[in-house]
Structures are given as C-alpha cells and as structure tokens.
C-alpha cells in the first residue's frame, strides 16, 4: 500500500497546532505546574527534539525519502511543542494579564472593596454598598450574595483569609465603625458572621489577615490621625503597632509593610525597627522578602527588603493596556495579582483585572 493512503489529503498542520496550543494554554492557566517535573520534561524534550532533527536531516539525504516516517517525525515535533507550551518553557515569573476588565467600580470609594482569594480562583467585592458578592472566575454567572445583620451601614473594605474560607469586612455606620468576620458559604458550611470590634468616633479600613489567620491588622483613623492596629480573633484583644495605613503582613509574619505620608515602610514585628522602602502606596508581598507597591506615576515597583537599602525595580506586566495603576494586591499563593487601573477620568471608574506569573 502506498504511503499516500495513510496520510489524509486535507490534513492541516498549522490548524492542528493552533488548536492544540490554544487548548493547552487554557489548561496551563488553570492547572498548577509541578516545577520539578517541568525541569525534567524540559531536559528530555530538548534531547528528543535534537534526535528528531537529526533523523529528519538523515531522511532527506536519500533520493526517495520515506514520507510516512517524515510525517510521524513532524507529528512528534508538534506533540513536543505542545508539551513545551503546557509545561511553561516561557520564563517563569513574568507577569501577564490573564483576565482583563473583570469589574468596573467607582474609583473614589471602591479601592478596598474587592479582593482575590488565596489561590486566585475566586473574587469577592461589595455591590450596592451593603452586599458582598462572590463568584468563581471560571463560573462568572454563578454569583453568591452575602449580607450582614446590619441596618444602615456600608461595607468599605474586605479581605480574604489565607485559608479562603472567611472574609474580614469593615462596616461604617455614621460615626461607628465595625470589623466583622464572615464565613463564606460552601458545600461544608453555611454563611455566618461574627462581630470582632466596634468603635464610635473612629473609621476602620484596609483589613489584612495574619499568616495563621488568628489576627487581623487594619487602619484605624480618629481625629485625622491614621494608626495601624491589630485585633486577635482568638483572645479578642487589640493593640496599636504603628502610625500609618494600608498594612499587610509578610507571608511568614516576620515583617509588616504599610504606608505613611506617601511612602512605603517595612517594620520588623519583634524589634519595631522600621525601614523606608520608597515613594508609593498599597504594598503587597509577593514573597517572604519581596513586596510590590504602586508608584506615584501609576506603575508597579518591586522591592527586595532584605537588602539595605532595599533594591527597587519596575515590574513589567505583559498584555497590560496601559493606564495608571491604582492598586495591585497579591493572592496568598503569590502567583495571582489583582490589578485596579484608573479608567477614563470623566467616568471616575476603576477597572479590575487579573494577572499571574
């Protein structure tokens, strides 16, 4: 039987490759990568690519090359290329926008009313002032609304716990501010809430969970003075740790990043020693010794805080359409980054997107 009978005449290499690449790119974004396996696969695949290339060159030397063998060699190369894309041979660590324009929110009041859960798969945000809406990013039509037992307060800030089963929520009602913990309903538990702290004459903002999810750090403002306080959800004690705002614990709990007078600082929790990082706001940790923050120019900067003074560099974001970055907040897995970009100034909006590395 001739080789041509085994080869479909309408077979399209480019079309097949494009379909496989598109499909596996989606899988790569949704499936965690075993990086040790990726390194081993890379070594094996590169070796196999060299062998296939050598075989193709040898097959082309003869006067009548074996067409069937060439097609299978080509198919093997296509499979290797697909595996390479799936395993992520592109440089790991480069930020790229994966899901642009998830939400449009009011720029003035909504900077703290949205957050990403621990593994970057679920979003929570405030809608209508007093309703929390959550949904899985792969199922945007299946939304769940949560309400607290309050009458007239507005939710001003929220933050996912590191275990992604609770939300810290700040409610403001007139001159009274309250800090709540909300259990997010799922197959194992129903939604419930617990009041952690209530104070009249003060305003709470920007809550953030400790690594063990046993305390919450937040901004407390009274008489125009911004302070950083911690409330234990175990002992129900609370205490002041510094003056400033926008606090966030490092993943190991050793350091606390915050802003004060337009600059980012890092404080050692045990000694209280404070280090100036740079001009900007909204610090967020992307590792135990590195954090990012937004600059006054609306870009994303990264600081290695173990260096003295901290080493700064600008962080490029692939597929970013430009515009002024207002806030960037890492999920607890340090792989997914929630981006809040200023929209058209006449519309006064924030555009919420998701990037990952």
C-alpha positions in Angstrom: 0.0 0.0 0.0 1.4 3.4 -0.9 2.2 5.9 1.8 -0.2 8.5 0.5 -3.2 6.3 1.5 -2.1 6.7 5.1 -1.9 10.5 5.0 -5.2 12.5 4.8 -5.0 14.9 1.9 -6.8 17.6 3.9 -4.5 17.4 6.9 -3.6 20.9 8.1 -0.5 21.1 10.3 -1.0 24.8 11.2 -4.6 24.3 12.1 -4.0 21.3 14.3 -1.1 23.0 16.1 -3.1 26.2 16.7 -6.0 24.2 18.2 -3.7 22.2 20.5 -1.8 25.3 21.6 -5.0 27.2 22.3 -6.5 24.4 24.3 -3.4 23.6 26.4 -2.7 27.3 27.1 -6.1 27.3 28.8 -5.2 24.1 30.8 -1.9 25.7 31.8 -3.6 28.7 33.3 -6.0 26.5 35.3 -3.7 23.7 36.4 -0.8 24.2 38.8 2.6 23.3 37.4 4.9 20.8 39.1 8.1 22.8 38.5 10.4 19.8 39.3 8.6 17.8 36.7 8.7 20.7 34.3 12.5 20.9 34.5 12.9 17.1 33.9 10.5 17.3 31.0 12.3 20.2 29.5 15.6 18.3 29.6 14.1 15.2 28.0 12.1 17.2 25.4 15.1 19.2 24.3 17.1 16.0 23.8 14.3 14.4 21.9 14.0 17.5 19.6 17.7 17.1 18.8 17.2 13.4 17.9 14.2 14.1 15.7 16.0 16.9 13.9 19.0 14.6 13.2 16.6 11.9 11.9 14.9 14.3 9.6 18.2 15.5 8.2 19.3 11.9 7.5 15.9 11.1 5.9 16.3 14.0 3.5 19.7 12.8 2.2 18.3 9.8 0.3 16.8 10.2 -3.2 13.4 8.8 -2.1 12.7 9.9 1.5 10.2 7.9 3.5 7.2 10.2 3.5 5.4 8.3 6.2 8.4 8.5 8.5 8.7 12.2 7.9 5.0 12.8 8.8 5.4 10.9 12.0 8.6 12.8 12.9 6.7 16.1 12.2 3.8 14.9 14.4 6.3 14.0 17.2 7.7 17.5 16.9 4.2 19.0 17.2 3.5 17.0 20.3 6.8 18.1 21.9 6.0 21.7 21.1 2.5 21.4 22.7 4.1 19.8 25.8 6.6 22.6 25.9 3.9 25.2 25.9 1.8 23.4 28.5 4.8 22.9 30.9 5.6 26.6 30.5 9.0 26.9 28.8 8.4 30.6 28.7 10.3 32.3 31.5 8.5 31.8 34.8 7.9 34.8 36.9 6.9 37.2 34.1 3.6 38.9 35.0 0.9 38.8 32.3 -2.7 39.9 32.4 -4.9 36.8 32.0 -8.4 38.2 32.6 -8.8 41.9 31.8 -11.8 44.0 32.8 -13.4 41.7 35.3 -15.2 44.6 37.0 -15.8 48.3 36.7 -16.1 50.1 40.1 -16.2 53.6 41.5 -12.6 54.9 41.7 -13.1 57.2 44.8 -14.7 54.7 47.2 -14.0 51.2 45.8 -10.2 50.7 46.1 -10.6 48.4 49.1 -14.0 46.8 48.2 -12.6 44.0 46.1 -10.2 41.1 46.8 -8.9 37.8 45.4 -9.0 34.5 47.3 -5.9 32.5 48.3 -5.4 30.6 45.0 -6.6 33.3 42.7 -9.8 31.4 41.6 -12.5 33.4 43.3 -13.3 37.1 43.7 -15.3 39.0 46.3 -16.5 42.6 46.1 -19.0 45.0 47.6 -22.0 45.8 45.5 -24.8 48.2 46.4 -22.9 49.4 49.5 -24.2 46.6 51.8 -24.0 43.4 49.9 -20.9 41.2 49.3 -20.9 39.3 46.1 -18.5 36.3 45.4 -18.0 34.1 42.4 -15.5 31.7 40.9 -13.7 33.3 38.0 -14.3 30.2 35.7 -18.1 30.5 36.5 -18.9 34.2 36.4 -22.6 33.6 36.1 -22.9 31.7 39.4 -22.7 34.5 41.9 -23.4 34.3 45.6 -24.5 37.3 47.6 -23.8 37.7 51.4 -25.4 40.2 53.7 -24.6 41.0 57.3 -27.1 41.6 60.2 -26.8 45.4 59.9 -29.5 48.0 59.1 -27.9 51.1 57.5 -24.1 50.6 57.4 -22.0 50.5 54.3 -19.2 48.0 53.7 -16.0 49.9 53.0 -13.3 47.2 52.9 -12.9 43.5 52.7 -10.1 40.9 52.7 -9.9 37.1 52.1 -8.4 34.9 54.8 -5.3 32.8 53.8 -7.5 29.7 54.0 -10.0 31.3 51.7 -13.0 30.3 53.9 -13.6 33.7 55.6 -13.7 37.4 54.8 -12.7 40.3 57.1 -15.2 43.1 56.4 -15.3 46.7 57.6 -18.7 48.3 58.0 -19.2 52.0 58.6 -22.5 53.3 60.0 -22.4 57.0 60.7 -19.7 57.6 63.3 -19.4 54.0 64.2 -17.1 51.5 62.6 -17.3 47.7 62.9 -14.9 44.9 62.0 -16.7 41.6 61.0 -15.6 38.1 60.1 -17.9 36.5 57.5 -17.8 32.7 56.8 -18.1 32.2 53.1 -20.8 29.5 52.4 -19.8 26.3 50.5 -20.7 22.7 50.5 -19.4 22.2 54.0 -20.7 25.3 55.8 -23.4 27.9 55.6 -22.7 31.6 55.7 -22.4 33.2 59.1 -20.8 36.4 60.6 -19.1 37.5 63.9 -18.5 41.0 65.2 -14.8 41.4 66.2 -14.7 45.1 67.1 -16.9 48.1 67.2 -15.9 51.7 68.0 -17.6 55.0 67.8 -15.8 58.1 66.6 -13.3 56.1 64.5 -13.1 54.7 61.0 -11.5 51.3 60.2 -10.1 50.5 56.7 -7.8 48.0 54.9 -8.0 44.8 57.0 -5.4 42.1 56.4 -5.1 38.7 57.9 -2.1 37.3 59.8 -0.4 34.3 58.2 -2.1 32.0 60.7 -5.5 33.7 60.3 -5.7 34.3 64.0 -5.4 38.1 63.9 -6.4 41.0 61.7 -4.3 44.1 61.1 -6.1 47.3 59.9 -6.1 51.0 59.7 -7.8 53.0 62.4 -8.4 56.7 61.8 -9.5 59.1 64.5 -9.3 62.9 64.5 -7.5 62.7 61.2 -4.7 60.5 62.6 -4.0 57.2 60.8 -2.8 54.3 63.0 -2.3 50.6 62.5 -4.0 48.3 64.9 -4.1 44.5 65.4 -7.2 42.6 66.7 -6.9 39.0 67.8 -9.9 36.9 66.8 -8.9 34.3 69.5 -8.3 36.4 72.6 -10.3 39.4 71.3 -7.5 41.8 72.4 -6.4 44.7 70.2 -3.4 46.9 70.2 -1.6 49.7 68.3 1.6 48.8 66.4 2.5 51.9 64.4 1.2 55.1 62.8 0.3 54.7 59.1 -2.2 52.9 56.9 -2.6 50.1 54.3 -0.9 47.4 56.4 0.0 44.0 55.1 1.8 41.1 56.9 4.6 39.2 55.1 3.9 35.5 54.4 6.0 34.4 57.4 4.6 37.1 59.7 8.0 38.5 60.4 7.5 41.8 58.7 4.7 44.3 58.3 4.5 46.6 55.3 2.5 49.9 55.4 2.3 53.4 54.0 2.8 56.7 55.8 2.9 60.2 54.3 3.0 58.9 50.7 5.8 56.4 51.3 6.1 52.6 51.9 7.8 51.3 55.0 8.6 47.9 56.4 8.6 47.1 60.1 10.1 44.1 61.9 7.3 42.9 64.2 9.7 41.8 67.1 12.0 44.8 67.3 9.8 47.5 65.8 12.7 48.6 63.6 11.3 50.4 60.5 12.9 50.8 57.1 11.9 53.2 54.3 11.3 51.4 51.0 10.2 54.1 48.6 7.6 56.5 47.4 4.2 54.9 46.7 1.3 53.1 48.3 -0.6 49.8 48.6 2.3 47.4 49.5 1.7 43.8 48.8 4.0 40.8 49.4 5.0 38.6 46.5 7.4 36.5 48.7 8.8 36.5 52.2 11.4 39.1 51.4 10.0 40.9 48.4 7.0 43.2 48.0 5.4 45.3 45.3 3.7 48.7 45.5 2.2 51.3 43.2 4.3 54.3 42.4 3.0 57.9 42.2 3.4 57.6 38.4 1.0 54.7 38.4 3.4 51.9 37.7 4.3 48.7 39.7 7.5 48.6 41.6 9.2 45.7 43.4 11.5 45.9 46.5 13.9 43.3 47.9 13.7 44.3 51.6 16.5 42.0 52.8 18.9 44.3 51.0 19.9 47.6 52.8 18.8 49.9 51.4 16.0 48.0 49.7 16.7 47.3 46.0 13.9 48.7 43.8 13.0 47.9 40.2 10.0 48.4 38.0 7.8 45.4 37.2 6.6 45.0 33.6 3.2 43.5 33.0 2.5 41.7 29.7 -0.7 42.4 27.9 -1.2 45.5 30.0 -3.2 48.0 28.0 -1.6 50.9 29.8 -3.1 53.5 32.1 -2.5 54.4 35.7 -2.2 51.6 38.2 -4.0 52.5 41.4 -3.6 49.3 43.4 -2.1 45.8 43.0 -2.7 43.1 45.5 -1.3 39.5 45.5 -3.3 36.5 46.4 -2.0 34.3 49.2 -0.4 31.9 46.7 1.8 34.8 45.5 1.1 33.8 41.9 -2.0 35.8 41.1 -2.2 39.6 41.2 -5.4 41.7 41.4 -5.0 44.9 39.4 -7.0 48.1 39.8 -6.5 50.5 37.0 -7.8 54.0 36.8 -10.4 54.3 33.9 -11.4 57.3 32.0 -11.2 60.3 34.3 -14.6 61.6 33.1 -16.2 58.3 34.2 -14.3 58.1 37.5 -14.1 54.3 37.4 -11.7 51.6 38.4 -11.1 48.7 36.0 -10.3 45.4 37.8 -8.2 42.8 36.1 -6.3 39.6 37.0 -2.6 39.0 36.2 -0.5 35.9 37.1 3.1 34.6 36.6 
